[in-house]
Structures are given as C-alpha cells and as structure tokens.
Amino acid sequence: MASLEGISNFYRLPDLRRRVLFTLGMLAVYRIGVFVTLPGVDRNQMKNYVANSGGLLGFFNLFSGGALANLSIFALGIMPYISASIILQLMGMVYAPLSELRKEGEAGRRKIDQYTRYGTIGISLFQSFGIAKMLEGISGSEAAGVVAHAGWPFRLMTMVTLTTGTAFLMWVGEQITDRGVSNGMSLLIFASIITAIPSSIGNYVQSNESDLQPLSIAVFCGAVVVMVATVVFFENGRRQIPIVYSRRQVGRRIYGAQNTHLPLKVNVSGTIPPIFASSLLQFPATLQSFKIPGLDAVINVIGRGDWLFNTLYATLIIFFCFFYTNITFQAVDVAENLKKQSANIPGIRPGKQTADYIYGVVQRITVGGAAYVAGICVLTDLIAAWLLRQPMTYWGTSLMIVVGVALDTASQIEAHLVTRNYEGLTGAGGGRIRGRRITEAAES
C-alpha cells in the first residue's frame, strides 16, 4: 500500500508527471530509431556477423542497444559525445583558456557545451567513416552481402547518416536533462543496456541449450543480487564532516549556533569512470580499418579480456575516478562558501586550512571509491565468466551503470515529490531514497 500511495502522489503532481512522460517519450523515440536501417546495407547479415564475433563488437552493440547489429542510424550511439567530453576535460587541465572558461559559471559552461557538440560531430564523422570501411571489409566474408554497393557514395552516405543520428541523440539527451528527469545521456545508455538484456539471455540459453548448468546459473543470479546490493550500499555511502554555524545576525533576526554536516560521497564520480574507460578502450577498434601498424595487436589484447586487459581497464577506471572527482569537486570553493556563511569545521581554521582538510578527506575516500568501482567492473566480469563459462567483458560496468542511473533517477523523482510536500515513492512512513549526488548545502 505504501508504494501504491507513493505512485499516486507522483501522478497527482502535474509538473513531475509531464517530466516523466516526456522522458519516456524521448526514450521511445530513441528505441524506434534503433530499427531504422542505414541505406544500402543488409542488417540480417550484420546481425549474424555480430552474433559470431563478440568481443568489442559485441560491446559496441550492447552500448548502442542493438543499433550496431541492426545497422541503425543510431549505430554510433552517444559514445562520440562521451569521447568529446573526455578530450575537453583533459584539455582543461593543460589548456589555460578552457580552464578559465570553467571558472566563468553558467556562461563558461555553455561555451564548453558548445565545443563538446562540435567535437562530437567531428568524432562522429571520423568513426562513421571507420564503420563504413569496416562494413566494406567484412563484405565477401562470412557476412557476404552486408554492403550492396561499396565505394565512396556508400561511405559518404554512411558518414552523413550516422553523424546525423548521433547529433539527434545528443539533442534528445539534452532535452531529457532539461525537460525530463535525470541525466539524459546516462538514461540513453541505461535504456540501451536494459533492452539488450533479454536478447543476451536468449543467446546464452540458445548457445548452451545442451549443457545448461542450473546450479551455476542459480549461483550467478545470487551473485547479481549481491553485486546490486554492493553498488547501492557504496553509492549511498557518505563521509560526514561536522560543520558549525556561528551565531550571526541577518537583518533584525539573530540566528543561534547550529551543528550540521557536510556529506561527501564515497564515490563522487558515479558511473563516469567506467563509461570513460570503456569508451577509450573502444576507440582503437574504430581505427582498425585504417591499417595502422601495431593496432591489430592492441585490439587483440583488448578483445581477449585477459589479465592484461583487466589491469589496463582497472587502471583507467582508478585514474578517471581521481580525475573526475578533482574536476567536479573544488575544495577551495566549498571552503570559501563556508567562510561566507560564518561556518567552520571544529578545530580547523577557515580558509586555506579548511580547503586543505576537505581536499585531504576527499582524496582519502576516493581511494576507497576507486577501488570499489574497479572491483565491481573487473571482478564481476571474472565471476560471471567463471560461472557461465563464456567471456563476459564489461558485464560489471553495465550492472553498475544500470543500478547507478536507476538510483539517480529515483532520487530526482523523490526530490520533486518531497519539495512539493508529498511523500516520496516509498509512500507514507517509508524512508527516503538517498541521492547519488553531493549535497551542496555548504555551497548554497
């Protein structure tokens, strides 16, 4: 009854109802577009090729929600946007004008977003040309007939179509972020993974029909439950820093001293590190058709999913955990805002000492957060491959993205309900869903 009451509260709130329906409508448009095929190709032959290939090609197909196997206009997905975001964030550390833009507030953010869009178009053109060459390269093999008429007309048509598809997805993601609920780009990846699960289960059952192991499958399902609980636990984990507000006068009112906390997430960066790391590991496959010396060896290492790949993947995840945390969380700004509000950390002087203290705490908890993210993304793959006896690369990444985005979406819906004096989705008497973002009480 509590959950039904929570749903009725959600339905009675017109603004939230419009946002949720708008989000669902945009996701439906995305899913319909997945089945719109590129001109001049045979998607049935491509499906057979992807099913027999696996590896990175299967991962491309997973993150595109089956768009690659369908040779859809959305075959590139939003990975070019993610790659452009990575490049701009890295450049922000070494290129002074970009670093200054980050400090200009909303105006600077808009300029960076515009540069990201331009970068997305450029990367899409490059990757779509690589896909066109790849499709021509597999014609005449076991996937004979994928491309009806190879040549520059097909390549140009593919580049224009796939780039337009990615630009449209980028617009859809931005519209969901502005007019819907949760982050639009994350929800697009979430929808891609969720819709790929039934077909993945069907393919596994079909390929192992004569040798299914019920006990292994049961243990695997139990492991999934444990991993989901682990992700929820760590994503809701907080390090509470005590904050004391001094007695102060605002107008004619005098406010007494208050004790509160500054909550810092254990995993500040969320699902961004595994997405960034997997996007970088996909990039060499895009260059395969250009016959770069030594590139085939790199792709073979990534495709094997052995210890070298797992080490590289975990290292990239840990790097992006620290990198993204240090970009998005500025201890100096938090310390300055605390000082303006006549607040301080007990035993720590306001100003630089407070900033240094908060920075040190963030770095220490990021060690645990990075280890947790890398462990989920790598160990889960190994456990799944051991129990199901077939490669399960990026399975842990997919699990973390799905659970993380679901938590983020639920927390935003909960926030809409609570701010309008409704109980949350859990109903009356239920506990609130804890969000995945840093509570910025000290920054307001």
C-alpha positions in Angstrom: 0.0 0.0 0.0 2.9 2.4 0.7 4.3 2.0 -2.7 0.9 2.5 -4.3 0.4 5.6 -2.3 3.8 6.9 -3.5 2.8 6.2 -7.1 -0.5 8.1 -6.7 1.5 11.1 -5.2 3.7 11.0 -8.3 0.6 11.0 -10.6 -1.0 13.9 -8.8 1.9 16.2 -9.4 1.4 17.7 -12.9 5.0 19.0 -13.4 6.6 15.8 -12.4 4.1 13.8 -14.4 4.9 15.8 -17.5 8.7 15.4 -16.9 8.4 11.6 -16.6 6.1 11.2 -19.6 8.4 13.4 -21.7 11.4 11.3 -20.6 9.6 8.1 -21.6 8.5 9.6 -24.9 12.1 10.6 -25.8 13.4 7.1 -24.9 10.6 5.6 -27.0 11.8 7.8 -30.0 15.3 6.5 -29.4 14.2 2.9 -29.4 12.2 3.3 -32.6 15.2 4.9 -34.3 17.3 1.8 -33.4 15.3 -0.2 -36.0 15.7 2.4 -38.8 18.4 0.9 -41.0 21.2 2.6 -42.9 20.6 2.8 -46.7 22.5 0.2 -48.8 23.1 -2.5 -46.2 21.6 -5.8 -45.2 21.1 -5.8 -41.4 20.2 -9.5 -41.2 23.7 -10.4 -42.4 25.2 -7.9 -40.0 23.3 -9.5 -37.1 24.8 -12.9 -37.9 28.3 -11.3 -38.1 27.9 -9.5 -34.7 26.5 -12.7 -33.0 29.5 -14.7 -34.2 32.1 -12.0 -33.4 31.5 -11.0 -29.7 34.4 -9.1 -28.1 34.5 -5.3 -28.7 31.9 -5.6 -31.5 29.5 -7.1 -29.0 30.2 -4.3 -26.6 29.6 -1.7 -29.2 26.3 -3.4 -29.9 25.4 -3.6 -26.1 26.0 0.2 -25.5 24.1 1.0 -28.7 21.1 -1.1 -27.6 21.4 -3.4 -30.6 21.7 -0.4 -33.0 25.0 -1.7 -34.5 23.7 -5.2 -35.2 20.7 -3.6 -36.9 23.0 -1.2 -38.7 20.8 1.6 -37.5 21.1 5.3 -38.0 21.9 5.3 -34.2 24.7 2.8 -34.6 27.3 5.1 -33.1 25.1 5.8 -30.0 26.3 8.7 -27.8 29.9 7.4 -27.5 31.2 10.2 -29.7 29.7 12.7 -27.2 31.4 10.9 -24.3 34.7 10.9 -26.2 34.5 14.6 -26.9 33.7 15.2 -23.2 36.8 13.3 -22.2 39.0 15.2 -24.6 37.8 18.6 -23.4 38.1 17.7 -19.8 41.7 16.5 -20.4 42.5 19.7 -22.3 41.1 21.8 -19.5 44.0 20.6 -17.3 46.7 21.7 -19.8 45.0 24.5 -21.9 44.6 27.7 -19.9 41.6 29.3 -21.9 39.5 26.2 -21.2 40.4 26.2 -17.6 39.4 29.9 -17.4 36.0 29.1 -19.0 35.2 26.6 -16.2 35.5 29.5 -13.8 33.1 31.7 -15.6 30.0 30.0 -14.3 27.0 29.4 -16.5 28.3 31.3 -19.5 31.5 29.3 -19.4 29.7 26.1 -19.1 27.6 26.9 -22.2 30.6 27.6 -24.3 32.2 24.3 -23.2 29.0 22.5 -24.0 29.1 24.1 -27.5 32.7 23.0 -28.0 31.7 19.5 -26.9 28.9 19.5 -29.6 31.4 20.5 -32.3 33.8 17.8 -31.1 31.0 15.2 -31.1 30.3 16.0 -34.8 34.0 15.7 -35.7 34.4 12.4 -33.9 31.2 11.1 -35.4 32.4 11.8 -38.9 35.7 10.0 -38.2 34.1 7.0 -36.5 31.3 6.7 -39.1 34.0 6.6 -41.9 35.7 3.8 -39.9 32.4 1.8 -39.7 31.8 2.3 -43.4 35.3 0.9 -44.1 34.7 -2.0 -41.7 31.4 -2.9 -43.4 33.1 -2.9 -46.7 35.9 -5.0 -45.3 33.6 -7.8 -44.0 31.7 -8.0 -47.3 32.8 -11.1 -49.1 33.5 -13.0 -45.9 31.0 -14.9 -43.7 28.9 -11.8 -43.7 28.7 -11.5 -47.5 26.2 -9.0 -48.8 26.3 -6.6 -45.9 27.1 -3.8 -48.3 25.2 -3.8 -51.6 27.5 -1.3 -53.4 30.8 -0.5 -51.8 32.6 2.8 -52.7 32.6 6.5 -51.8 28.9 7.1 -52.3 28.2 4.5 -49.7 30.9 5.9 -47.4 29.6 9.4 -47.7 26.0 8.4 -47.2 27.0 6.4 -44.1 29.0 9.3 -42.6 26.2 11.7 -43.1 23.5 9.3 -41.7 25.4 8.1 -38.7 26.7 11.6 -37.8 23.1 13.0 -38.1 21.9 10.1 -35.9 24.4 10.9 -33.2 23.6 14.6 -33.3 19.9 13.8 -32.9 20.7 11.5 -29.9 22.8 14.3 -28.4 19.8 16.6 -28.7 17.5 14.0 -27.2 19.8 13.6 -24.2 20.0 17.3 -23.6 16.2 17.6 -23.9 15.8 14.9 -21.3 18.2 16.6 -19.0 16.5 20.0 -19.3 12.8 19.0 -19.5 12.7 15.4 -18.1 14.2 13.6 -15.1 17.8 12.5 -14.5 20.7 12.9 -16.9 19.7 12.4 -20.5 23.0 10.8 -21.7 23.1 8.4 -18.8 19.4 7.4 -19.4 20.2 6.7 -23.1 23.0 4.3 -22.1 20.7 2.8 -19.4 17.9 2.2 -22.0 20.4 0.6 -24.3 21.7 -1.9 -21.7 18.3 -2.8 -20.3 16.8 -3.5 -23.8 19.8 -5.7 -24.6 19.4 -8.0 -21.6 16.5 -10.2 -22.9 18.4 -10.9 -26.2 21.6 -11.6 -24.3 19.8 -14.2 -22.1 18.2 -15.7 -25.1 21.5 -16.0 -26.9 23.1 -17.6 -23.9 20.3 -20.2 -23.5 20.4 -21.0 -27.2 24.2 -21.4 -27.4 24.3 -23.6 -24.2 21.0 -25.4 -24.6 22.5 -28.8 -24.4 24.8 -28.0 -21.5 22.9 -25.7 -19.1 24.1 -25.8 -15.5 21.2 -24.9 -13.2 23.4 -24.7 -10.1 25.9 -22.3 -11.8 23.0 -20.1 -13.1 21.5 -20.0 -9.6 24.8 -19.0 -8.1 25.2 -16.4 -10.8 21.8 -14.9 -10.0 22.7 -14.8 -6.4 25.9 -13.0 -7.3 23.9 -10.5 -9.2 21.8 -9.7 -6.2 24.9 -9.3 -4.0 26.5 -7.0 -6.6 23.4 -4.9 -6.9 23.3 -4.5 -3.1 27.0 -3.6 -3.0 26.5 -0.9 -5.6 23.5 0.5 -3.7 25.5 0.5 -0.5 28.5 2.3 -1.8 26.6 4.7 -4.0 24.7 5.8 -0.8 27.8 5.9 1.3 28.7 9.3 2.8 31.6 10.7 4.8 30.0 13.3 7.2 32.2 16.3 8.0 30.9 18.2 11.1 30.0 21.8 10.4 29.3 24.5 13.0 27.4 27.7 12.0 28.3 30.6 14.4 25.8 32.9 15.9 25.0 35.5 13.3 22.6 38.4 12.6 20.6 38.6 9.3 18.6 41.8 9.2 16.8 42.1 12.5 16.9 38.4 13.2 19.6 36.7 15.2 20.4 33.1 14.4 22.0 30.9 17.0 24.8 28.5 16.5 23.9 25.3 14.5 25.6 22.0 14.1 25.2 20.2 10.8 27.3 18.0 8.4 28.9 18.3 5.0 28.2 14.9 3.4 30.8 13.7 0.9 30.1 10.7 -1.3 32.4 7.7 -1.2 32.1 7.6 -5.0 31.9 11.2 -6.1 32.4 10.5 -9.8 29.5 8.0 -10.0 29.4 5.9 -13.2 31.5 8.3 -15.3 34.9 6.5 -14.8 33.8 3.1 -16.2 32.0 4.9 -19.1 35.1 6.9 -19.9 37.4 4.0 -19.6 35.3 1.7 -21.7 34.9 4.5 -24.3 38.7 4.8 -24.6 39.1 1.1 -24.9 36.7 1.0 -27.7 38.5 3.7 -29.7 41.2 1.5 -31.2 38.5 -0.7 -32.8 37.3 2.4 -34.7 40.8 2.8 -36.2 41.1 -0.8 -37.3 40.0 -0.1 -40.9 42.9 2.3 -41.3 45.6 -0.4 -41.0 47.8 1.4 -38.5 50.9 -0.6 -37.7 50.7 -2.4 -34.3 47.0 -1.6 -33.9 45.8 -5.1 -34.5 48.0 -6.3 -31.6 46.3 -3.7 -29.3 42.8 -4.7 -30.4 43.6 -8.4 -29.8 44.7 -7.6 -26.3 41.5 -5.6 -25.6 39.4 -8.3 -27.3 40.8 -11.2 -25.3 39.7 -9.9 -22.0 42.7 -11.5 -20.2 44.7 -10.2 -17.2 46.5 -7.5 -19.2 43.2 -6.1 -20.4 41.7 -6.2 -16.9 44.8 -4.5 -15.4 44.5 -1.7 -18.1 40.8 -1.4 -17.5 41.1 -1.1 -13.7 43.9 1.4 -14.1 41.9 3.6 -16.4 38.9 3.4 -14.0 41.0 4.5 -11.0 42.6 7.3 -13.0 39.2 8.7 -14.1 37.8 8.4 -10.5 40.5 10.8 -9.2 40.5 12.9 -12.4 36.7 13.5 -12.5 36.5 14.0 -8.7 39.2 16.7 -8.8 37.4 18.4 -11.7 33.9 18.4 -10.3 34.6 18.9 -6.6 36.6 22.1 -5.8 37.5 22.1 -2.1 38.6 25.8 -2.3 35.1 26.9 -3.4 33.5 24.8 -0.6 35.8 26.4 2.0 35.1 29.9 0.7 31.3 29.3 0.8 31.6 28.0 4.4 33.5 31.1 5.4 30.9 33.4 3.8 28.2 31.7 5.8 30.2 32.0 9.1 30.6 28.3 9.3 33.7 26.3 10.1 34.9 22.7 10.8 35.6 22.3 14.5 39.4 22.5 15.1 40.1 23.7 11.6 40.8 27.4 10.7 38.5 28.9 8.0 40.1 29.5 4.6 43.1 27.6 3.3 43.3 25.1 6.2 39.6 24.2 5.7 40.2 23.7 1.9 43.2 21.6 2.6 41.3 19.5 5.1 38.4 18.9 2.8 40.7 18.1 -0.1 42.5 15.5 2.0 39.3 13.9 3.1 38.0 13.7 -0.5 41.3 12.1 -1.7 41.2 9.5 1.0 37.6 8.5 0.4 38.2 8.5 -3.3 40.8 5.7 -2.8 38.1 3.5 -1.4 35.6 4.7 -4.1 38.0 4.0 -6.9 38.8 0.5 -5.5 35.1 -0.2 -5.3 34.3 0.9 -8.9 37.3 -1.0 -10.3 36.4 -4.1 -8.3 32.8 -4.1 -9.4 33.7 -3.6 -13.1 36.5 -6.2 -13.2 35.7 -8.8 -10.6 32.1 -9.1 -11.6 33.2 -9.9 -15.2 35.6 -12.6 -13.9 32.9 -14.1 -11.6 30.4 -14.1 -14.5 32.8 -15.7 -16.9 33.8 -18.4 -14.4 30.2 -19.3 -13.5 28.7 -19.1 -17.1 31.9 -20.4 -18.8 32.0 -17.7 -21.5 33.6 -14.3 -21.8 31.5 -11.6 -20.0 33.6 -8.4 -20.7 32.0 -5.2 -19.4 29.2 -7.0 -17.6 30.1 -5.4 -14.3 30.3 -2.0 -16.0 26.8 -2.5 -17.4 25.5 -3.6 -13.9 26.9 -0.5 -12.2 25.6 1.9 -14.9 22.1 0.4 -14.7 21.9 0.5 -10.9 23.6 3.9 -10.6 21.3 5.6 -13.2 18.2 4.0 -11.6 19.3 5.4 -8.2 19.9 8.8 -9.7 16.5 8.9 -11.4 14.7 7.7 -8.3 16.4 10.3 -6.2 15.4 13.1 -8.6 11.8 12.0 -8.7 11.9 11.7 -4.9 13.3 15.3 -4.6 10.4 16.6 -6.8 7.8 14.9 -4.6 9.3 16.0 -1.3 9.8 19.6 -2.3 6.1 19.8 -3.0 5.1 18.3 0.3 4.3 14.9 -1.0 5.7 11.7 0.4 8.2 10.1 -1.8 7.9 7.0 -3.9 8.1 4.8 -0.8 4.9 6.3 0.5 3.9 7.4 3.9 6.2 6.2 6.6 8.8 5.0 4.1 12.4 6.0 4.1 13.6 8.5 1.5 15.7 7.4 -1.4 19.2 8.8 -0.9 20.6 10.6 -3.9 23.8 9.9 -5.7 24.9 13.5 -6.0 26.8 15.5 -3.4 24.6 17.5 -1.2 25.8 21.0 -1.8 24.4 22.5 1.4 27.7 24.2 2.1 27.8 25.7 -1.4 24.3 27.3 -1.4 
